C-alpha cells in the first residue's frame, strides 16, 4: 500500500509511553518531506469524545460497560461523521492516529471480556483497519516515573498496577488478533530521539 491509496497509522501505548510526542515528531518529519499527513486522536474532541472526557474526569456519572460502548461509538463517529472523518481523510494521505481500537481492548478488558470489546468494535474494524499499529512499549515503572515528573499526587500502587495490567492486555489482544492486524512493537524505553529514529525506519519500510 502506498500513499496514493492512503495509509492509516495508529500509535498505541500505555499512559506515559510517549506516543503523543512521537506522533508530533513523525508528523513533522513527514510534512518536511512534503508527504500529505494529518494527525488525529481518540477519545476525539467531538460530541461523544467530549462526553467520554467528562466521564473520565468524574463530572458525569457512568459505568464501565457504557464507557466501553461510548468509546466504540466515538470511534465510528471519528471515522464517518466528523467534518474531517478519518475514512475520508485517509484518501491520498497518511493519517496518524493517537490511540484506536487496541486502546479499547487494553483498557476495557480490565473490566469485561476481551471478546466483547472486540465485538463492540467489529464495525470499526470493518470500516477501517490500520495499515499498521505501532505499539510504543515502555516499562510501566518508567511510564509512572514520567507521569509523576509531569504531575504530582497519584496513587502510585494503584496506578502501577493498572499500567501493568493494561500493558498485559495489549499483548493479549495482539496475540489474539495476530492474523488480522499488523502490529509492530517499538522499544520505547530508549531516549525519545532514538525511538523516533526507529519509528522512522519502520515508516520508510511501509511507504
Ligand atoms: P489519552 O487522551 O490518550 O490520554 P492522555 O490524557 O494521557 O493523553 O486517553 C485518555 C484515556 O482514555 C487514557 O487513559 C486511555 C483511555 N482510553 C480508553 O479507556 N479506551 C479507549 O478506547 C481509548 C481510545 C482511550
Boltz pocket constraint, residues with backbone or C-beta under 6 A from the ligand:
constraints:
  - pocket:
      binder: B
      contacts: [[A, 15], [A, 16], [A, 20], [A, 42], [A, 43], [A, 56], [A, 71], [A, 98], [A, 99], [A, 100], [A, 101], [A, 103], [A, 104], [A, 105], [A, 107], [A, 108]]
      max_distance: 6.0
